[in-house]
């Protein structure tokens, strides 16, 4: 026989309601020691958050741009409109920059230590243009693909590139050949954000205004999607990270400008079967609209990190 509850009925309901309020409007207690880097597009801000030690948190204005990456030496790289900056993770201080490539849309450090910049109708070429440069700004390779406005670019484990653009994601070679493509399902133009190749050959995509994660087969067929619940106000799924436990963390961007801090729950963590495992409600006094996230748990910031064969961040040693 089940034992009767030791709590009065009203108390049980109260604590259940309290748990629900915390899970939707506050920081989950599932990861009390979680540390993360956040890029806020609405405020053009970079920040570091330590849930266990808020005194270590910092928030700094940065140039407008896209993407964020651990590049070793305790630094984080952020793309800017002229190239990129590198900043100390512990302080946010700028320690280096490349500002010779006006028109840069994204920046990503490659396994070989060079940086891949992207642009549109750029550097004397038409379409989506990728530029591989070293720390001195020397251009080693330029490749162009037909297509519209690109968002993020990721180097796959096999050395190809996963590129998101408008309503699709495609895989291109360093010779400029498109070898795989998938169209993202959306009722509006999605502005597809990020794509990662998984160990099983499928590809997960943060679908922008489709407000979900979409999963595509090696044949380019949509096979699954993850979103919700309505209480988090799914609006625009942007920066994506696959954790070591296989969960997907995604930024739920809410809009351009400084007035979206109270809108939605802007960090979401999903299990592979689509359940919301964790969420983080941003402080509207400190944030507007989160666009990128790096969960630092288990990552050694001494090393450059790129996605491995499972789509998870792994060190390049």
LUMBA-99159 format. One record per residue (C-alpha): y, x, z; residue in one letter. Coordinates in steps of 0.2 Angstrom, whole numbers, padded with zeros to 4 digits, always signed. Each point is the difference from the previous one (the first is absolute). Layout:
N
YXZa
...
END
This chain:
317
+0000+0000+0000x
+0017+0006-0004x
+0011+0004+0015x
+0016-0011+0002x
+0016+0009-0004x
+0009+0007+0015x
+0017-0004-0008x
+0008-0017+0002x
+0000-0009-0017x
+0019+0002-0002x
-0001+0019+0004x
-0013+0002-0013x
+0011-0008-0013x
+0015+0010+0005x
-0009+0016-0002x
-0007-0005-0017x
+0018-0004-0005x
+0006+0016+0006x
-0013+0010-0009x
+0005-0009-0016x
+0018+0003+0003x
-0003+0019+0002x
-0011+0001-0015x
+0013-0009-0012x
+0017+0006+0008x
-0004+0016+0009x
-0010+0016-0002x
-0019-0002+0001x
-0008+0008+0015x
-0015+0005-0011x
+0008+0017-0004x
+0011+0004+0015x
+0002+0018-0005x
+0003-0003-0018x
+0013+0011-0009x
+0008-0003-0017x
+0013+0004-0012x
+0009-0014-0008x
+0012-0001-0015x
+0012-0015+0001x
+0007-0004-0018x
+0012-0013+0007x
+0009+0012+0011x
-0004+0016-0010x
-0007+0007+0016x
-0015+0011+0005x
-0007-0001+0017x
-0014+0006+0012x
-0008-0012+0012x
-0011+0005+0015x
-0006-0016+0008x
-0006+0010+0016x
+0016+0010+0001x
+0016-0009-0007x
+0011+0014+0007x
-0007+0010-0015x
+0005-0013-0013x
+0014+0004-0012x
+0009-0009-0014x
+0010+0008-0014x
+0009-0005-0016x
-0007+0008-0015x
+0004-0001-0019x
-0007-0015-0009x
-0016+0004-0008x
-0019-0004+0000x
-0016+0006+0008x
-0004+0011+0015x
-0013+0014+0002x
-0006+0013+0013x
+0002+0017-0009x
-0005+0012+0014x
+0010+0011+0012x
+0004-0016+0011x
+0010-0007-0014x
+0001-0017-0010x
+0006-0001-0018x
+0010-0014-0006x
+0005-0004-0018x
+0019-0001-0004x
+0010-0005-0015x
+0002+0018-0004x
-0017+0007+0005x
-0006+0001+0018x
+0003+0006+0017x
-0011+0007+0014x
+0003-0004+0018x
-0007+0005+0017x
-0011-0013+0007x
+0005+0003+0018x
+0018-0001-0003x
+0004-0007-0017x
+0011+0015-0005x
+0001+0005-0018x
-0008+0017-0003x
+0000+0001-0019x
+0004-0011-0016x
-0001+0000-0018x
+0015-0009-0008x
+0000+0006-0018x
-0009-0015-0008x
+0012-0015-0001x
-0009-0016-0004x
-0016+0004+0011x
-0008-0016+0005x
-0015+0007+0010x
-0006+0017+0006x
-0017+0005+0006x
-0007+0017+0004x
-0016+0005-0010x
-0015+0009+0006x
+0005+0016-0008x
+0016+0000+0010x
+0012-0005-0014x
+0010-0017+0001x
-0002-0014-0013x
+0016-0009-0003x
+0000-0016-0010x
+0014-0009-0010x
+0003-0012-0014x
+0006+0005-0017x
+0004+0016+0008x
+0001+0019-0004x
+0001-0003-0019x
-0015-0011-0001x
-0003-0019-0001x
-0011-0011+0012x
-0007+0006+0016x
+0003+0018+0002x
-0009+0012+0012x
+0007+0017+0004x
-0009+0013+0009x
+0011+0013+0009x
-0001+0014+0012x
+0011+0004+0016x
+0013+0008-0011x
+0001-0014-0012x
-0009+0008-0014x
-0008-0013-0011x
-0019+0004-0004x
-0005-0016-0009x
+0008-0016-0006x
-0011-0015-0006x
+0006-0017-0005x
-0009-0017-0001x
+0006-0016-0009x
+0005-0013+0013x
+0014-0007+0010x
+0007+0004+0017x
-0012+0010+0011x
-0002-0001+0019x
-0012+0012+0008x
-0011+0014-0007x
-0016+0006+0008x
-0011+0015-0006x
-0018-0006+0000x
-0014+0011+0007x
-0005+0004-0018x
+0018+0006-0005x
+0006-0016-0009x
+0015-0010+0005x
+0000-0018+0007x
+0017-0007-0006x
+0007-0017+0005x
+0013-0009-0012x
+0006-0017+0000x
-0015-0012-0001x
-0014+0013-0002x
-0008+0016+0006x
-0007+0013-0011x
-0009+0017+0001x
+0006+0014-0012x
-0005+0017-0003x
+0010+0016+0000x
+0000-0001-0019x
+0009-0017+0000x
-0016-0010-0004x
-0002-0017+0009x
-0018-0002+0005x
+0000-0015+0011x
+0011-0015+0003x
+0001-0016+0010x
+0012-0015+0000x
+0006-0006+0017x
-0001-0018+0003x
+0016-0008+0006x
+0010-0016-0002x
+0016+0011-0002x
+0003+0017-0007x
-0008+0010+0013x
+0008+0018-0001x
-0017+0007+0005x
+0002+0014+0012x
-0015+0011+0004x
-0018+0003-0005x
-0014+0010+0007x
-0017+0003-0007x
-0014-0003+0012x
-0017+0008+0003x
-0010-0014-0009x
+0011+0001-0015x
+0011-0015+0003x
+0019+0001+0002x
+0010-0007+0013x
+0018-0005-0005x
+0015-0005+0011x
+0006-0014-0011x
+0019-0001+0004x
+0006-0018-0002x
-0018-0006-0002x
+0001+0003+0019x
-0018+0006+0002x
-0012+0014-0003x
-0010-0002-0015x
-0017+0008-0004x
-0006+0005-0018x
-0017+0005-0007x
-0002+0015-0011x
+0001-0012-0014x
+0017-0006+0005x
-0005-0017+0006x
+0008-0007+0016x
-0014-0002+0013x
+0009-0004+0016x
+0016-0001+0009x
+0007+0001+0018x
+0016-0008+0007x
+0007-0011+0014x
+0001-0008+0012x
+0015-0010-0003x
+0007+0004+0017x
+0004+0018-0006x
+0009-0006-0015x
-0008+0009-0014x
+0014+0005-0013x
-0002+0016-0008x
-0015+0012+0003x
+0006+0018-0003x
-0005+0016+0008x
-0019+0001+0003x
-0012+0011+0011x
-0018+0000+0002x
-0005+0005+0018x
-0016+0010+0005x
-0008-0016+0006x
+0002-0008-0017x
+0014-0012+0005x
+0015-0002-0012x
+0018+0002+0007x
+0014-0007-0011x
+0019-0002+0002x
+0006-0018-0002x
+0017+0003-0007x
+0012-0015+0002x
+0015+0003-0011x
+0014+0012-0006x
+0014+0003+0012x
+0003+0001+0019x
-0003-0018+0006x
-0019-0002+0000x
-0005+0008+0016x
-0005-0017+0008x
-0009-0005-0016x
-0019+0000+0000x
-0012+0013+0008x
+0002+0015-0010x
-0015+0011+0004x
-0017-0008-0002x
-0018+0007+0002x
-0015-0009-0008x
-0018+0003+0001x
-0010+0002-0016x
-0005-0019+0001x
+0018-0005+0001x
+0003-0003+0019x
+0016+0005+0007x
-0005+0013+0013x
+0017+0006+0006x
+0018-0003-0004x
+0017+0007+0006x
+0016-0011+0001x
+0015+0011-0003x
+0015+0000+0011x
+0014-0009-0010x
+0013+0011+0008x
-0008+0016-0007x
-0008-0006-0016x
+0003-0011-0015x
-0014+0002-0013x
-0014+0012+0001x
-0006+0007-0017x
-0012+0014+0005x
-0011+0005+0015x
-0010+0015+0005x
-0012-0003+0015x
-0001+0017+0008x
-0015-0003+0011x
-0013+0013-0004x
+0010+0010-0013x
+0005+0018+0003x
+0018+0002-0006x
-0003+0019-0003x
-0008-0004-0016x
+0005-0009-0017x
-0009-0016-0001x
-0006-0009-0016x
-0012-0014-0003x
-0018+0005-0001x
-0015-0008-0009x
+0001-0015+0013x
+0018-0003-0003x
+0004+0007+0018x
+0012+0013+0004x
-0008+0017+0002x
+0006+0018+0003x
+0002+0013-0013x
-0005+0016+0008x
END
